[in-house]
Amino acid sequence: MQDIKIIYDSSGIDLWDNHVFNYDVACMTDAIPLYLLAEELKSLGYKVMTADVFLKSGDYGGLNFLVTEAETRYTRLLISRGCIPAICYCAESPLVIPKYYNRLITKAGKFKHSYLYRGANDSFSSGTNKKHTYFWTNAKNSINTDIPWGQRKFLTLINGNRHSAKPTSVKKISDLKTWVKIILKYCLNWKAFHSFPGDLPDLYNIRIKALLYFSRNENFHLYGQGWNDNILGLSKKEQQMIRNSYRGKFPRGNANKHEILKNYKFALCFENTIFPGYVTEKIFDCILCGAIPIYFGAPDIDEFVPRDIFIDFKKFKTFDELEQFLVSMTVEESKSYLDAAYDFVNSFSYEKYYLTSWQKDILHSLKDVIQDTNEL
């Protein structure tokens, strides 16, 4: 068999030095799809290694196929060392990596296969690139019913205190250092933000408004990283209001998040931006934990998740109106959402969100590239 190596080019430092092939590390960093793919590739006789290990080895002989996450510090170097750009995938939004989205034709377009959100796929064309829709995959395919819905706590939000590089409209700047960092980052990304994908909204402000409103309710609980740090744009009094509802951070990994979510009736589920096909783990985590999601994000969400599973945040004119709707929901009324969720998770439509589905799709694309290369 010809010497064939598969190179994992991931942006996650925790996964370097071949750590992604350690099951415990993969679980902690939500990299199980990469771990499972590697196990399958190894069983087929391929060598698999992370980009840093490959570059340190100096062994650039044979056929080296690149599987990269968007674009990392190593991507260009790997291609210059003869790696064949086989697969690229991207789970980040345009707000997080605007330069990448602004240059998709040269970034993703040079790969044989790309797995991107719908909005990204619709924005560029390349004769040599085969585009696939990126679907967020999940380790679970069953709904947690350990705690009956009627016996659960009221409402939660699980999210880190993060914002994009785009400057936000603020009343007060209580942390000058944070503000300077954001302005510098924005200046460095200015062209990207104003080219593609245009003026995408940053839902950070909406999330903060929701926190300020619901923090008045002692039955609302906030979890996530960074809420004891400065909350951009808020006065000290407002920040303290939010921290009154804060119940702490939790260890990395979706399993730990699920241990929290399974205790709540409802969960605020706001994506980072509004972008076609940008449907992330946020809504799936709620569904799989038996919590009814209050969703705000992808404009085409109902093409990915049935509309009768979630509460559409956009239908409410005020937070007060939303709160009254949630408080007045009976166990019988909740049943329609929960039954719809059960039907969805057990349907053919949900299979594309399985961990094994992503693994099979990437493996099929890799085999396609390997076969085409061998025929040259």
C-alpha positions as a LaTeX table, in Angstrom:
\begin{tabular}{lrrr}
\hline
Residue & $x$ (\AA) & $y$ (\AA) & $z$ (\AA) \\
\hline
Met1 & 0.00 & 0.00 & 0.00 \\
Gln2 & 1.28 & 3.44 & $-0.92$ \\
Asp3 & 2.39 & 5.61 & 2.00 \\
Ile4 & $-0.68$ & 7.72 & 2.73 \\
Lys5 & $-0.97$ & 10.09 & 5.66 \\
Ile6 & $-4.03$ & 12.02 & 6.81 \\
Ile7 & $-3.11$ & 15.31 & 8.46 \\
Tyr8 & $-5.48$ & 16.88 & 10.99 \\
Asp9 & $-5.07$ & 20.66 & 10.82 \\
Ser10 & $-7.10$ & 21.89 & 13.81 \\
Ser11 & $-7.14$ & 25.33 & 15.38 \\
Gly12 & $-7.63$ & 23.83 & 18.85 \\
Ile13 & $-4.32$ & 23.84 & 20.69 \\
Asp14 & $-5.66$ & 21.17 & 23.07 \\
Leu15 & $-5.84$ & 18.77 & 20.12 \\
Trp16 & $-2.25$ & 19.23 & 18.92 \\
Asp17 & 0.58 & 16.79 & 19.53 \\
Asn18 & $-1.83$ & 13.98 & 18.54 \\
His19 & $-3.95$ & 14.61 & 21.66 \\
Val20 & $-7.09$ & 14.45 & 19.53 \\
Phe21 & $-6.55$ & 10.68 & 19.34 \\
Asn22 & $-6.94$ & 10.44 & 23.12 \\
Tyr23 & $-10.57$ & 9.61 & 23.87 \\
Asp24 & $-10.70$ & 11.55 & 27.15 \\
Val25 & $-9.27$ & 14.69 & 25.51 \\
Ala26 & $-11.69$ & 14.34 & 22.59 \\
Cys27 & $-14.63$ & 14.14 & 25.00 \\
Met28 & $-13.49$ & 17.16 & 26.99 \\
Thr29 & $-13.01$ & 19.29 & 23.86 \\
Asp30 & $-16.10$ & 18.07 & 21.96 \\
Ala31 & $-13.80$ & 16.55 & 19.31 \\
Ile32 & $-15.34$ & 13.08 & 19.30 \\
Pro33 & $-16.16$ & 13.29 & 15.54 \\
Leu34 & $-12.45$ & 13.75 & 14.78 \\
Tyr35 & $-11.53$ & 10.93 & 17.17 \\
Leu36 & $-14.00$ & 8.51 & 15.57 \\
Leu37 & $-12.85$ & 9.47 & 12.09 \\
Ala38 & $-9.24$ & 8.82 & 13.06 \\
Glu39 & $-10.11$ & 5.39 & 14.47 \\
Glu40 & $-11.83$ & 4.47 & 11.20 \\
Leu41 & $-8.92$ & 5.75 & 9.11 \\
Lys42 & $-6.42$ & 3.80 & 11.19 \\
Ser43 & $-8.49$ & 0.63 & 10.77 \\
Leu44 & $-8.19$ & 1.12 & 7.01 \\
Gly45 & $-4.41$ & 1.27 & 7.26 \\
Tyr46 & $-3.87$ & 5.03 & 6.95 \\
Lys47 & $-1.46$ & 6.96 & 9.14 \\
Val48 & $-3.17$ & 9.83 & 10.96 \\
Met49 & $-1.44$ & 12.69 & 12.76 \\
Thr50 & $-1.95$ & 16.30 & 13.74 \\
Ala51 & $-0.37$ & 19.10 & 11.73 \\
Asp52 & 2.27 & 20.01 & 14.29 \\
Val53 & 3.46 & 16.40 & 14.56 \\
Phe54 & 3.65 & 16.07 & 10.78 \\
Leu55 & 5.70 & 19.25 & 10.41 \\
Lys56 & 8.08 & 18.29 & 13.21 \\
Ser57 & 8.63 & 14.85 & 11.67 \\
Gly58 & 10.03 & 16.25 & 8.42 \\
Asp59 & 8.65 & 13.19 & 6.64 \\
Tyr60 & 6.86 & 14.79 & 3.72 \\
Gly61 & 7.12 & 11.80 & 1.39 \\
Gly62 & 4.21 & 9.80 & 0.03 \\
Leu63 & 0.71 & 11.22 & $-0.33$ \\
Asn64 & $-0.36$ & 13.56 & 2.46 \\
Phe65 & $-4.00$ & 14.60 & 2.59 \\
Leu66 & $-5.07$ & 17.62 & 4.58 \\
Val67 & $-8.24$ & 17.82 & 6.69 \\
Thr68 & $-8.36$ & 21.36 & 8.03 \\
Glu69 & $-10.62$ & 23.40 & 10.28 \\
Ala70 & $-11.26$ & 26.63 & 8.34 \\
Glu71 & $-7.69$ & 27.96 & 8.17 \\
Thr72 & $-5.09$ & 27.65 & 10.94 \\
Arg73 & $-1.57$ & 28.98 & 11.46 \\
Tyr74 & $-0.29$ & 25.82 & 9.76 \\
Thr75 & $-2.55$ & 25.52 & 6.70 \\
Arg76 & $-0.48$ & 27.45 & 4.16 \\
Leu77 & 2.75 & 25.87 & 5.38 \\
Leu78 & 1.27 & 22.38 & 5.09 \\
Ile79 & 0.18 & 23.00 & 1.50 \\
Ser80 & 3.63 & 24.41 & 0.67 \\
Arg81 & 5.09 & 21.15 & 2.03 \\
Gly82 & 3.10 & 19.22 & $-0.54$ \\
Cys83 & $-0.03$ & 18.34 & 1.44 \\
Ile84 & $-3.06$ & 17.87 & $-0.79$ \\
Pro85 & $-5.93$ & 20.14 & 0.37 \\
Ala86 & $-8.61$ & 17.47 & 0.63 \\
Ile87 & $-11.23$ & 18.57 & 3.19 \\
Cys88 & $-12.00$ & 21.81 & 4.96 \\
Tyr89 & $-14.81$ & 22.35 & 7.43 \\
Cys90 & $-15.91$ & 25.35 & 9.46 \\
Ala91 & $-18.16$ & 25.49 & 12.51 \\
Glu92 & $-17.46$ & 29.13 & 13.37 \\
Ser93 & $-19.63$ & 32.08 & 12.38 \\
Pro94 & $-18.54$ & 34.98 & 10.15 \\
Leu95 & $-18.41$ & 37.24 & 13.20 \\
Val96 & $-15.67$ & 35.13 & 14.75 \\
Ile97 & $-13.45$ & 34.68 & 11.67 \\
Pro98 & $-14.49$ & 37.43 & 9.21 \\
Lys99 & $-11.27$ & 37.28 & 7.18 \\
Tyr100 & $-11.88$ & 33.62 & 6.38 \\
Tyr101 & $-15.43$ & 34.26 & 5.19 \\
Asn102 & $-14.30$ & 37.28 & 3.19 \\
Arg103 & $-11.90$ & 35.07 & 1.19 \\
Leu104 & $-13.80$ & 31.82 & 0.86 \\
Ile105 & $-12.91$ & 31.44 & $-2.80$ \\
Thr106 & $-9.21$ & 31.30 & $-1.97$ \\
Lys107 & $-9.54$ & 29.68 & 1.47 \\
Ala108 & $-12.19$ & 26.97 & 1.06 \\
Gly109 & $-12.16$ & 27.01 & $-2.73$ \\
Lys110 & $-8.71$ & 25.39 & $-2.98$ \\
Phe111 & $-9.89$ & 22.27 & $-1.13$ \\
Lys112 & $-11.43$ & 19.35 & $-3.00$ \\
His113 & $-14.37$ & 19.22 & $-0.56$ \\
Ser114 & $-15.69$ & 21.84 & 1.85 \\
Tyr115 & $-18.24$ & 21.50 & 4.65 \\
Leu116 & $-19.64$ & 24.97 & 5.38 \\
Tyr117 & $-22.81$ & 26.63 & 6.57 \\
Arg118 & $-25.39$ & 27.32 & 3.89 \\
Gly119 & $-24.77$ & 31.05 & 3.85 \\
Ala120 & $-21.10$ & 30.43 & 3.11 \\
Asn121 & $-21.76$ & 27.90 & 0.38 \\
Asp122 & $-24.11$ & 30.31 & $-1.39$ \\
Ser123 & $-21.48$ & 33.06 & $-1.42$ \\
Phe124 & $-18.79$ & 31.57 & $-3.68$ \\
Ser125 & $-18.29$ & 29.17 & $-6.57$ \\
Ser126 & $-15.27$ & 27.13 & $-7.53$ \\
Gly127 & $-14.95$ & 24.65 & $-10.36$ \\
Thr128 & $-12.58$ & 22.43 & $-8.39$ \\
Asn129 & $-14.42$ & 22.47 & $-5.05$ \\
Lys130 & $-17.33$ & 20.24 & $-4.09$ \\
Lys131 & $-19.49$ & 21.99 & $-1.50$ \\
His132 & $-21.38$ & 20.23 & 1.30 \\
Thr133 & $-23.66$ & 21.72 & 3.95 \\
Tyr134 & $-22.17$ & 21.63 & 7.43 \\
Phe135 & $-24.53$ & 20.09 & 9.99 \\
Trp136 & $-23.81$ & 20.25 & 13.70 \\
Thr137 & $-23.43$ & 16.71 & 15.02 \\
Asn138 & $-24.43$ & 15.36 & 18.42 \\
Ala139 & $-23.18$ & 12.52 & 20.59 \\
Lys140 & $-26.70$ & 11.70 & 21.76 \\
Asn141 & $-29.72$ & 10.55 & 19.80 \\
Ser142 & $-32.17$ & 10.26 & 22.68 \\
Ile143 & $-33.91$ & 12.77 & 24.95 \\
Asn144 & $-33.15$ & 12.93 & 28.67 \\
Thr145 & $-36.32$ & 12.48 & 30.71 \\
Asp146 & $-34.73$ & 11.85 & 34.13 \\
Ile147 & $-36.65$ & 14.77 & 35.62 \\
Pro148 & $-40.31$ & 15.21 & 34.57 \\
Trp149 & $-40.86$ & 18.55 & 32.84 \\
Gly150 & $-43.33$ & 19.78 & 35.45 \\
Gln151 & $-40.83$ & 19.23 & 38.27 \\
Arg152 & $-38.01$ & 21.19 & 36.68 \\
Lys153 & $-36.66$ & 24.66 & 37.42 \\
Phe154 & $-37.92$ & 27.57 & 35.35 \\
Leu155 & $-35.39$ & 29.07 & 32.92 \\
Thr156 & $-31.67$ & 29.06 & 32.16 \\
Leu157 & $-29.12$ & 30.51 & 29.78 \\
Ile158 & $-25.81$ & 28.73 & 29.22 \\
Asn159 & $-23.36$ & 30.93 & 27.40 \\
Gly160 & $-19.95$ & 32.49 & 27.88 \\
Asn161 & $-19.45$ & 36.22 & 28.35 \\
Arg162 & $-18.11$ & 36.67 & 24.83 \\
His163 & $-18.57$ & 39.11 & 21.99 \\
Ser164 & $-17.32$ & 39.39 & 18.42 \\
Ala165 & $-14.63$ & 41.71 & 17.10 \\
Lys166 & $-17.34$ & 44.11 & 15.98 \\
Pro167 & $-17.66$ & 47.07 & 18.36 \\
Thr168 & $-20.94$ & 47.17 & 20.22 \\
Ser169 & $-23.09$ & 50.12 & 21.15 \\
Val170 & $-22.33$ & 50.82 & 24.78 \\
Lys171 & $-23.43$ & 53.38 & 27.34 \\
Lys172 & $-20.49$ & 53.06 & 29.66 \\
Ile173 & $-17.00$ & 51.69 & 29.32 \\
Ser174 & $-16.00$ & 50.30 & 32.69 \\
Asp175 & $-13.03$ & 48.32 & 31.38 \\
Leu176 & $-10.86$ & 50.46 & 29.09 \\
Lys177 & $-8.44$ & 47.60 & 28.44 \\
Thr178 & $-11.23$ & 45.38 & 27.10 \\
Trp179 & $-12.57$ & 48.16 & 24.90 \\
Val180 & $-9.14$ & 48.92 & 23.43 \\
Lys181 & $-8.67$ & 45.25 & 22.57 \\
Ile182 & $-12.01$ & 45.17 & 20.74 \\
Ile183 & $-11.28$ & 48.36 & 18.79 \\
Leu184 & $-7.85$ & 47.06 & 17.72 \\
Lys185 & $-9.32$ & 43.74 & 16.65 \\
Tyr186 & $-12.04$ & 45.50 & 14.72 \\
Cys187 & $-9.52$ & 47.73 & 12.93 \\
Leu188 & $-7.51$ & 44.69 & 11.90 \\
Asn189 & $-10.69$ & 43.05 & 10.55 \\
Trp190 & $-12.33$ & 46.21 & 9.19 \\
Lys191 & $-12.15$ & 45.25 & 5.51 \\
Ala192 & $-13.50$ & 41.78 & 6.19 \\
Phe193 & $-16.44$ & 43.07 & 8.20 \\
His194 & $-17.42$ & 45.50 & 5.46 \\
Ser195 & $-16.95$ & 43.12 & 2.52 \\
Phe196 & $-18.55$ & 39.78 & 3.35 \\
Pro197 & $-20.90$ & 38.81 & 4.83 \\
Gly198 & $-21.89$ & 42.42 & 5.24 \\
Asp199 & $-23.59$ & 43.90 & 8.23 \\
Leu200 & $-24.39$ & 40.69 & 10.12 \\
Pro201 & $-25.94$ & 41.37 & 13.52 \\
Asp202 & $-24.05$ & 40.49 & 16.67 \\
Leu203 & $-26.62$ & 39.00 & 19.05 \\
Tyr204 & $-24.45$ & 39.76 & 22.09 \\
Asn205 & $-26.53$ & 42.87 & 22.84 \\
Ile206 & $-29.81$ & 40.94 & 22.64 \\
Arg207 & $-28.40$ & 38.33 & 24.99 \\
Ile208 & $-27.36$ & 41.02 & 27.47 \\
Lys209 & $-30.82$ & 42.63 & 27.32 \\
Ala210 & $-32.37$ & 39.24 & 28.04 \\
Leu211 & $-30.05$ & 38.77 & 31.00 \\
Leu212 & $-30.90$ & 42.17 & 32.44 \\
Tyr213 & $-34.60$ & 41.44 & 32.18 \\
Phe214 & $-34.71$ & 37.85 & 33.43 \\
Ser215 & $-32.14$ & 38.38 & 36.19 \\
Arg216 & $-34.92$ & 40.09 & 38.13 \\
Asn217 & $-36.60$ & 36.67 & 38.37 \\
Glu218 & $-35.01$ & 34.53 & 41.09 \\
Asn219 & $-35.98$ & 31.42 & 39.10 \\
Phe220 & $-33.73$ & 32.37 & 36.20 \\
His221 & $-30.19$ & 30.96 & 36.33 \\
Leu222 & $-27.13$ & 31.83 & 34.25 \\
Tyr223 & $-24.17$ & 29.51 & 33.62 \\
Gly224 & $-20.97$ & 29.85 & 31.61 \\
Gln225 & $-17.47$ & 31.26 & 31.47 \\
Gly226 & $-16.48$ & 34.84 & 32.21 \\
Trp227 & $-19.51$ & 36.37 & 33.92 \\
Asn228 & $-17.45$ & 37.40 & 36.93 \\
Asp229 & $-15.31$ & 39.43 & 34.53 \\
Asn230 & $-16.30$ & 42.81 & 33.10 \\
Ile231 & $-19.55$ & 42.70 & 31.11 \\
Leu232 & $-19.01$ & 45.10 & 28.24 \\
Gly233 & $-21.26$ & 48.15 & 28.12 \\
Leu234 & $-22.95$ & 47.75 & 31.50 \\
Ser235 & $-22.78$ & 49.81 & 34.64 \\
Lys236 & $-21.59$ & 48.20 & 37.88 \\
Lys237 & $-25.19$ & 48.04 & 39.08 \\
Glu238 & $-26.33$ & 46.27 & 35.91 \\
Gln239 & $-23.42$ & 43.84 & 36.07 \\
Gln240 & $-24.33$ & 42.97 & 39.65 \\
Met241 & $-27.92$ & 42.32 & 38.62 \\
Ile242 & $-26.72$ & 39.72 & 36.14 \\
Arg243 & $-24.30$ & 38.17 & 38.62 \\
Asn244 & $-27.14$ & 37.69 & 41.08 \\
Ser245 & $-28.53$ & 35.07 & 38.70 \\
Tyr246 & $-25.11$ & 33.55 & 37.95 \\
Arg247 & $-24.67$ & 29.96 & 39.12 \\
Gly248 & $-21.12$ & 29.44 & 37.91 \\
Lys249 & $-19.15$ & 27.86 & 35.12 \\
Phe250 & $-18.85$ & 24.16 & 34.42 \\
Pro251 & $-16.16$ & 21.85 & 33.01 \\
Arg252 & $-15.75$ & 21.81 & 29.24 \\
Gly253 & $-17.69$ & 19.27 & 27.24 \\
Asn254 & $-21.31$ & 18.93 & 26.16 \\
Ala255 & $-21.95$ & 16.17 & 28.69 \\
Asn256 & $-21.40$ & 18.66 & 31.50 \\
Lys257 & $-23.71$ & 21.18 & 29.87 \\
His258 & $-26.40$ & 18.52 & 29.56 \\
Glu259 & $-26.20$ & 17.81 & 33.29 \\
Ile260 & $-27.33$ & 21.39 & 33.84 \\
Leu261 & $-29.89$ & 21.70 & 31.06 \\
Lys262 & $-31.82$ & 18.58 & 32.07 \\
Asn263 & $-32.95$ & 20.44 & 35.21 \\
Tyr264 & $-34.83$ & 23.24 & 33.39 \\
Lys265 & $-38.14$ & 23.65 & 31.62 \\
Phe266 & $-36.90$ & 26.37 & 29.25 \\
Ala267 & $-33.59$ & 27.63 & 27.93 \\
Leu268 & $-32.75$ & 30.87 & 26.13 \\
Cys269 & $-31.06$ & 29.76 & 22.94 \\
Phe270 & $-29.54$ & 32.68 & 21.04 \\
Glu271 & $-26.99$ & 32.08 & 18.29 \\
Asn272 & $-24.07$ & 34.49 & 17.98 \\
Thr273 & $-25.45$ & 35.94 & 14.75 \\
Ile274 & $-28.17$ & 35.60 & 12.12 \\
Phe275 & $-26.74$ & 33.70 & 9.15 \\
Pro276 & $-28.30$ & 31.12 & 6.78 \\
Gly277 & $-27.69$ & 27.59 & 8.02 \\
Tyr278 & $-25.85$ & 28.74 & 11.15 \\
Val279 & $-27.57$ & 26.28 & 13.49 \\
Thr280 & $-25.25$ & 25.22 & 16.30 \\
Glu281 & $-25.23$ & 22.94 & 19.32 \\
Lys282 & $-27.29$ & 25.43 & 21.33 \\
Ile283 & $-30.70$ & 24.27 & 20.13 \\
Phe284 & $-29.74$ & 20.59 & 19.97 \\
Asp285 & $-28.49$ & 20.63 & 23.56 \\
Cys286 & $-31.89$ & 21.90 & 24.68 \\
Ile287 & $-33.82$ & 19.35 & 22.63 \\
Leu288 & $-31.73$ & 16.42 & 23.87 \\
Cys289 & $-32.14$ & 17.50 & 27.49 \\
Gly290 & $-35.92$ & 17.88 & 27.31 \\
Ala291 & $-35.74$ & 21.66 & 27.76 \\
Ile292 & $-37.91$ & 23.76 & 25.44 \\
Pro293 & $-35.63$ & 26.15 & 23.48 \\
Ile294 & $-36.45$ & 29.84 & 23.06 \\
Tyr295 & $-34.64$ & 30.28 & 19.77 \\
Phe296 & $-33.21$ & 33.29 & 17.97 \\
Gly297 & $-30.73$ & 32.86 & 15.14 \\
Ala298 & $-30.72$ & 31.25 & 11.71 \\
Pro299 & $-33.40$ & 32.75 & 9.42 \\
Asp300 & $-33.93$ & 29.29 & 7.90 \\
Ile301 & $-34.05$ & 27.41 & 11.20 \\
Asp302 & $-37.27$ & 25.59 & 10.28 \\
Glu303 & $-35.42$ & 23.91 & 7.39 \\
Phe304 & $-33.12$ & 22.29 & 9.95 \\
Val305 & $-35.34$ & 21.88 & 13.03 \\
Pro306 & $-39.16$ & 21.60 & 12.97 \\
Arg307 & $-40.81$ & 24.80 & 14.11 \\
Asp308 & $-43.15$ & 23.06 & 16.59 \\
Ile309 & $-40.13$ & 22.03 & 18.72 \\
Phe310 & $-39.06$ & 25.52 & 19.80 \\
Ile311 & $-40.47$ & 28.87 & 20.88 \\
Asp312 & $-39.68$ & 31.57 & 18.33 \\
Phe313 & $-38.20$ & 34.54 & 20.16 \\
Lys314 & $-39.08$ & 36.90 & 17.27 \\
Lys315 & $-42.81$ & 36.39 & 17.84 \\
Phe316 & $-42.71$ & 38.34 & 21.10 \\
Lys317 & $-42.71$ & 42.14 & 21.14 \\
Thr318 & $-41.30$ & 42.44 & 24.67 \\
Phe319 & $-39.48$ & 40.32 & 27.22 \\
Asp320 & $-42.47$ & 40.75 & 29.52 \\
Glu321 & $-44.71$ & 39.17 & 26.89 \\
Leu322 & $-42.28$ & 36.26 & 26.53 \\
Glu323 & $-42.05$ & 35.75 & 30.28 \\
Gln324 & $-45.82$ & 35.67 & 30.66 \\
Phe325 & $-46.03$ & 33.07 & 27.91 \\
Leu326 & $-43.44$ & 30.88 & 29.65 \\
Val327 & $-44.88$ & 31.24 & 33.15 \\
Ser328 & $-48.39$ & 30.38 & 32.01 \\
Met329 & $-47.42$ & 27.24 & 30.05 \\
Thr330 & $-48.99$ & 24.13 & 31.56 \\
Val331 & $-47.54$ & 20.64 & 31.58 \\
Glu332 & $-50.19$ & 19.66 & 29.04 \\
Glu333 & $-49.21$ & 22.54 & 26.74 \\
Ser334 & $-45.53$ & 21.64 & 27.04 \\
Lys335 & $-46.31$ & 18.14 & 25.83 \\
Ser336 & $-46.80$ & 19.31 & 22.24 \\
Tyr337 & $-43.23$ & 20.69 & 22.15 \\
Leu338 & $-41.73$ & 17.66 & 23.86 \\
Asp339 & $-43.61$ & 15.16 & 21.69 \\
Ala340 & $-42.50$ & 17.02 & 18.55 \\
Ala341 & $-38.91$ & 16.90 & 19.81 \\
Tyr342 & $-39.18$ & 13.16 & 20.45 \\
Asp343 & $-40.56$ & 12.57 & 16.95 \\
Phe344 & $-37.77$ & 14.64 & 15.40 \\
Val345 & $-34.92$ & 12.93 & 17.27 \\
Asn346 & $-36.31$ & 9.54 & 16.26 \\
Ser347 & $-36.87$ & 10.47 & 12.62 \\
Phe348 & $-34.82$ & 10.04 & 9.47 \\
Ser349 & $-34.40$ & 13.83 & 9.31 \\
Tyr350 & $-32.31$ & 13.78 & 12.49 \\
Glu351 & $-29.81$ & 11.19 & 11.22 \\
Lys352 & $-27.66$ & 13.83 & 9.52 \\
Tyr353 & $-26.95$ & 15.23 & 13.01 \\
Tyr354 & $-25.47$ & 11.94 & 14.27 \\
Leu355 & $-21.75$ & 11.88 & 15.04 \\
Thr356 & $-21.41$ & 8.88 & 12.74 \\
Ser357 & $-23.01$ & 10.77 & 9.84 \\
Trp358 & $-20.27$ & 13.42 & 9.81 \\
Gln359 & $-17.66$ & 10.68 & 10.12 \\
Lys360 & $-19.10$ & 8.77 & 7.14 \\
Asp361 & $-19.41$ & 11.92 & 4.99 \\
Ile362 & $-15.82$ & 13.02 & 5.62 \\
Leu363 & $-14.53$ & 9.48 & 5.06 \\
His364 & $-16.41$ & 9.23 & 1.78 \\
Ser365 & $-14.99$ & 12.58 & 0.62 \\
Leu366 & $-11.46$ & 11.54 & 1.63 \\
Lys367 & $-11.72$ & 8.28 & $-0.28$ \\
Asp368 & $-12.94$ & 10.26 & $-3.29$ \\
Val369 & $-9.88$ & 12.55 & $-3.16$ \\
Ile370 & $-7.48$ & 9.63 & $-2.61$ \\
Gln371 & $-8.94$ & 7.73 & $-5.54$ \\
Asp372 & $-8.77$ & 10.76 & $-7.84$ \\
Thr373 & $-5.15$ & 11.38 & $-6.81$ \\
Asn374 & $-4.14$ & 7.78 & $-7.46$ \\
Glu375 & $-5.69$ & 7.94 & $-10.93$ \\
Leu376 & $-3.59$ & 10.96 & $-11.93$ \\
\hline
\end{tabular}
